[in-house]
């Protein structure tokens, strides 16, 4: 089967960003399918292709995958206009590729939501079935966060409606995301949940630990590894660090690893606050991150205090923490809170506290971090429970096999058929 996999932010294993698409595409190639991945130049991503671009693209066959990388740069610090231009350019070139060849299936992995445009065109003009993957529900999340004009959100809503209603199958990363697809008209038999999984070979107790030079030997390290954007709400971590420093808590250091539009401001604010217990680190390749997690004592899952985030998000970093055997402190109730309650393998706010004010959440974070720092035996038990849950429930190879089976059955049926794989 010839599959066109559209993911603008694809990265191979050497990158510093999520590799879900790589894992899913690799599973498809192992089943004998011919997979072409079309991506752009995403900050922190490494496709593995070398050499210059010719007419705005470069391509090659790597690890059994045909990769086409467009010379369309994107990073999390871009403004709205630059992001929109990058999304539009990718959608236009992806549309040309989707219509220029005969494909058995198109996989459109969002975000950005505009990745659905070439899939919809290929279906309408060539009858090609497509699978729509929802990694983040748009426009639901941008609307909840605020900041986008109403007409923009309305346009995004119409595109999301079309993608959900016309896709031969929809894969969502959480039950909450799946519900947004159902609300937009996707048939229940076409919607499936394939969550993020854990890379048990990359992360885990077998990895040699590494700690940054500024970390004192007696400090327990709490790591946040991910984007530094408005949606991540990292001011809560700085406020928690200030509370810990004010009470002369010397057993703990916060590490913020990653990049994003908010990082310069956050670094400046930490300096103004005189936070000696916070360190900012650059994004790092996954293998280096695995060593850092092995050298840390707890992971931190942080998002802005937006109630909708409780069920509409499935952060990849949480899976990395669990795979590494780290207890997790989270600002999220909902899905993340339920995962952490199992074991238990972390601390999350009680259900219903997702809308707590930033000040209340900072206090809760400080208390949870201090408790873990002061209770090494309980911390270690939670870490073992985290790794155990990762092995039992979240092995990414199992998620990839489920993804590949849905793809197989989706492509085997007409694009207009509405009842597909049982959910």
N, C-alpha and C positions, 0 to 999 in steps of 0.2 A: 504494500500500500504506500502511495506517495502522499506524504503529509507536509503541509506548510505550517510551521509553528511560528506565530507572530508574538514576539515579546520584546518590546523596545529596550528593556533594561536587563537583558540576559547577561549572565556571567558564568564562566567556567570555574572549576575548583580553585584556580589560583587567585581569584579575585577577593575583594574585601566585602562583597555584598552577597545577597541571597543567591543560592544556587538551585532553587526548586526546579526551575525550567530545565536545567541541565540534567537533574536526576530523572525527571519525567521523560525527557527526550531520549536519554540513554536507555531507559527501560523499553521504550518503543523500538529502538534500533536492535536491541537484543532479541526482540521478537520477530525480527526480520523486516521491519518497516524501513522505508527510505525517508528520513526526516531532514527537512531543510529549515534551519532556524534563521529568521531575519531579525536583526537587532540594530540598535544604534550604539553610540559611544556614551556609556553611562559611567558617571564618576564612581570609581572604586571597582568597576567591573573589569575583568580580564577575559577576553574571548579565547586567547591563545593564537590568534592570527598575527602574523608578522608581515612587515613590508608596508609600503605606502598604499594610498588609495588611488584607484584609477576610475575616473569619472564618478567620484563620490562614493566608491564602495571598494571593499576587498573581500575575498572569499577563499575558502579552502575546505578540505575534508580533515577533520580532527576527531579522533576517538569515535569514528564511525558516523559522526554527524557532519552534514554539509552546513557550514556556517557562512552567512552573508552579513557583513558588518557595514552599515551605512555610516558615512562621515557626518553624522548628526549628533552633536555633543549635547549632553544634558547633565545637570548637577542640581542638587537640592538647594543651592544658594541662588538659583536663577529667579528672576522676577516673573510675574504672571505673563507679561508679554513674550518674554524669551521662551518660557515653557510652552506657551500656546503655539508659538512658531515651530518649535522642535516637534511637538506632537503632530502638527499639521503636515510638516515635511515628511515625517515618517509614514503617516497614514497615506499620503499621496504615493510615495514610492512603494509601499506595501501593496497598495491597490493595483499598481501596474504589474507587480510580480504575481499577485493572486489571479489576475485576469489573463496573463500572458502564457500560462502553462495549464495543463490539465492536472488538477489535484484531486485525490480521493477524499481529502478532508483538510479543512483549515482549522487550526487551533488558535483562538484569539485570547491572549492572556492579559487581563486588565488589572492594575492601571498601567498606562493611561486608558481612559474609556474610549478614546479615539481609535484604539486598535480594533474596535468592532466595525469600523467603517469598511475596510477592505474585505472583511469576512462577509458582511451584508451584501456588498457589491458582487462578490464571487457567487454568492448564493442566488442573487436575483438574476444575474446576467449569464451564469454558466451552470446553475443548478448544483453548485458544490455545497455539500453539507458542512456546517461548522459547529465547533464546540466552543462555548464561551466560558472562560475561567474568570471568576471573580476573586481577586486577591484582596481588594478593598472595595467596598460598595460605594460607587459614585453614581449620582451626586449626593447620596445620603450623608457620607462623612463630611465633605466640604460644606454642606448645608448646616450640619450640626456644629461645625467649627466656626462658621461665619466668615465673612470677608469677600465672598463672591457676589456679584450683582444678580438680582432675580432673573433677568432674561438669560444670563449664562446658565444658571442652574436649571431653568426651564428647558433650554436646548439640550443640556446634558441629560435631563430626565427623558426627553423624547428618544434620544439615542439609546439610553439604557433600556427603555421599554421595548424598542425594536430588537435589540440584541437578545433580551430575555425571551421575548415571544417567538422569535424566528430561529433561534439556535436549536439544533437538533438535540443538544444536551447542554446543560449548565453544570459546571463544577464550582462549588464554593468552598472556602477554607474553613468555614464554621457554620453552625446551624443558624446563627443570626444572619449571616450573609445569605444563606440559602433562603431565608424567609423574605429578604428583600427581593430576590428573583421571583419568588412566588407572588409577592405583592405586585410585581410589575407584569404579571401575566404568564409567566412560565408554567407549563403544565407540571403537576406534581411528579408524574412519572419520568420527567426529563431532568429533574434537579437532584444532584448528588453532592454529598459532602466528602471531600478528600482533604483532610487537614494537613498542615505543615507537619513534617516528621523530623526525627533526630538522626543525624549522621553519627552513628555509634562507632564508626571506625576513626573518624576525624577527632571527635571529642570523647573524653572519658578518662578513667583513672590510669590508663596505660600511657598517657601523654606526660612527658617530662615538663615540670612546672617552670614558669618564668615570671619574675616580678620586676617591675620598673625600678630604676635606681633610687628614686625618691621615696620608695616604700621602706619604712623602718622594719627591722626584723620582728618587732613585737606587734605590729599593726595587722589587724584583720582587714583584708581588702574586699570592698564591696564594689562590683563592677557594673556599670551601665555601658553596653556596647550597642550602638545603633545611631539612627539619624538624630541630629540636633536641630529640629524644626519646631515650629509653633505648636504642632499637634502633639509633640512629645512632652511638653510641660516640664522641662528640666529646671525651671526656676524652683520647683518644689524640692528638688534635690539640693540646690544651693541653700534654700531656707532651712532644710533639715540639717545640713552641714553646719550652718550658723548656730542652730540650737545645740548641736553636739559640742561645738567648740566653746560655746558660752558656759556649758556645764563642765568644762575641762575634761571631756571624754577623749582620751589619748589612745584608745585601743583600736581605733577605726580610721580608715582612709577611703574616700570615695574616688573611684576612677571613672572618668567619662571618656569613652572611646568612640570616635566617629567624626562626622563632618555634617555640615548643614548651615542653612541661612542664619540660624540663631547662635552659632558657636562663637563668633567674635564678640557679640554682646554678652553672652554668658561668661566668657573668659574675663572680659572687662569688669563685669559685675562681681565676679569672684575676687578679683584683685581689689576692687573698692571695698568689699566686705572684709578683706584681710583673711580669707579662708585658707589656713595652712593645712587643712585636712582634705583638700580637693586637688586632684591632678587631672589635667586634660591630656589625652593621648590622641595621636593621629589615627586615622583608619589603618587597619593592618590586614594583610592576607589571612585567610581562614586558618591556615596552619599556625601562624604566629598567634592569632586570637585563641586558638585551642590551647597553646602553651600558657597564655596569660590566664585563661579561665582555670587551668589546672593549678596555677599559682595563687588564685583568689579563694576567698572563703565564703562568698555569697554573691548572688546575682541580683540586679535591680531591674524591675520592669516598670517603666514610667510612661504615662500618657497624660495629656491635659485632662483636667477634671470635667469631662464631657460625658454625661450619662450614656449616650449612645455607644461610646467606645466599649462599654462592658461586654456587649455581645457582637459587635460589628468588626472586631479586630481579631487577628490571629498572628501575633508577633513572632517572627522567626527566631528572634533572640531568646525567647522563652524556651524554645526547643533546644537551643544550644546550651543554655544553662542546665536544663534537665539532663541532657546527654553528658555534660561535664561533671555531673554529680554535685551541683551547687544548690543549696537552699536558696529560695527566691523570696525577696521582699517586693511586693507589687502594690501599685496604686489602684489596680483594677479589681473590682468584684466580678460578678458575672462569670463568663467562661473561664478566664484565667484564675479567678478565685476558686472555682470548683476543682480545677486541676491541682492547685496547690493544697487544697484541703485533703486530697487523697494522699495518704502516707502517714502524716502530713509531710509535705516537702517544701513548705514555705509559709509566708504570712501575707494575707491580703485583707483589705477592709471588708467588713461584714456586708452582705447583700443590702442594697439600698443606700449605701454610702458613696456611690459613684459620683454624686453631685456635691460631695463635701467641698467646702471652700479650700483654696490653696493653703491657707494658714493651718487649718485643721489637718489637712493631708500631710503637710510638712512635719507637724508634731507627731502624727502617727508613724511616718517614715522614720523619724529620729528615734522614737521609742522602739520600733521593731529592729532597726539596725543595732542599736545599743544592746538590746536583749540578746541578739545573736552573737554579738562580739563578746559578751560576758558569759555565754553558756556554750563553750566549745563542744561538750559532749552531745547536747541536744542538737547543735548545729551539724555535727558529723552524722547524727542519726537521720536528720532531714536530708542531708546530702545523699546518703545511701538510698533513702526512699525515692529521691529524685531520679537517680540513675536506674533504680529498679523500675519505676514507672516508664522511663524512656525505653527500656528494653522490652517491657511487656506490652506497651500500648502505642509507642510512637516511632518504631523502627521505620525509617524513611523508605526502606526497600519494600515494605508491605504497602505503604501509601502509593509508591510508584507502580506496583503491580496492579493495584485497584484502579489507578488512573489509566493504565494501559488497557485494562479490560473494558472500561467504559468507552475508550477511544475505539476499540475494535468493534464493539456492538453498535456504536453510533454510526460509524462509517458503513456498516453493513445494511443500514436502512435508509430509505429515501429521505431527503432533506425536509420534506413536508410532513413526515410521520411524527406524531406527537407522543406516542407511548413507547418509551425505550427501555433502558435498563431499570429493573426494579430498584427503588431507592433503598 
